[in-house]
Amino acid sequence: MIKGDTVRLFCVFKTFEGVLIDPSSISLKIYDNAQNVIETIPVGIENKESTGKYYYDYTPASELNEVFYFEFAGSVNNKPILVRDSVKVKFI
């Protein structure tokens, strides 16, 4: 992604059997390249594409350089479920 641009962060939540599932209390955490939490964002029904599929349109904070990590997390049957990935940031 180009620094200063907005990126759509996307995740898919599945059970161990591979069935799409909707967790409760979903949040999105953004980490810098040292794995420090930069911000935590609640994710609601407005960010739901379909069962188990969620997104968030994010404009990275100016202190995020080179790469940042994101984590969508929630809970299913009182157990945590999460998805993590990274985004490379370039200044072009």
C-alpha positions in Angstrom: 0.0 0.0 0.0 1.1 3.6 -0.5 1.7 5.6 2.6 -1.2 7.9 3.4 -3.7 5.8 1.4 -6.7 3.9 2.8 -6.5 0.1 2.8 -9.3 -2.4 3.3 -8.4 -4.9 6.0 -10.3 -8.2 5.6 -10.7 -11.4 7.6 -12.6 -14.6 7.5 -13.5 -16.4 10.7 -14.0 -20.2 10.5 -14.5 -23.1 12.9 -12.0 -26.0 13.1 -14.2 -27.8 10.6 -13.9 -24.9 8.1 -17.5 -23.6 8.6 -17.8 -19.8 8.4 -18.9 -18.4 11.8 -19.7 -15.0 13.3 -17.9 -14.3 16.6 -19.1 -11.9 19.2 -17.4 -8.7 20.4 -15.2 -8.3 17.4 -12.3 -5.8 17.6 -9.5 -4.8 15.3 -6.0 -4.2 16.7 -3.3 -2.4 14.8 0.4 -3.2 15.7 3.5 -1.4 14.6 6.5 -3.3 13.3 7.8 -3.8 16.9 4.4 -5.4 17.7 3.2 -2.6 19.9 -0.5 -1.9 19.9 -1.1 1.4 18.1 -4.9 1.4 18.3 -7.9 -0.8 19.0 -11.1 -0.4 16.9 -14.5 -2.0 17.6 -15.9 -3.8 14.5 -19.7 -3.8 14.1 -22.4 -5.2 11.9 -21.7 -2.4 9.4 -18.3 -4.1 8.7 -19.8 -7.5 8.0 -19.7 -8.6 4.4 -21.5 -12.0 5.1 -21.3 -14.8 7.6 -17.8 -14.9 9.0 -16.4 -12.3 6.7 -15.5 -8.8 8.0 -13.6 -5.8 6.8 -12.5 -2.4 8.0 -11.3 0.5 5.9 -8.2 1.8 7.6 -5.9 4.8 7.0 -2.6 4.0 8.8 -1.3 6.3 11.4 1.7 8.4 10.3 4.0 6.5 12.7 3.4 3.2 10.9 6.3 2.7 8.5 7.5 -0.2 6.3 5.0 -2.7 7.7 2.1 -2.9 10.2 0.2 -5.8 11.5 -3.5 -6.2 12.1 -5.6 -8.6 14.2 -9.3 -9.2 14.1 -10.4 -10.9 17.3 -13.6 -12.0 18.9 -15.1 -15.0 20.8 -17.0 -18.1 19.9 -18.5 -20.2 22.7 -16.5 -18.2 25.2 -13.2 -19.1 23.4 -11.0 -16.5 21.6 -10.8 -16.6 17.8 -8.5 -14.3 15.8 -7.0 -13.6 12.4 -3.7 -11.8 11.9 -1.9 -10.5 8.8 0.4 -7.7 7.8 0.5 -4.8 5.3 3.7 -3.4 3.7 3.7 0.4 3.5 5.7 2.3 0.8 6.3 5.9 0.2 6.1 6.3 -3.6 
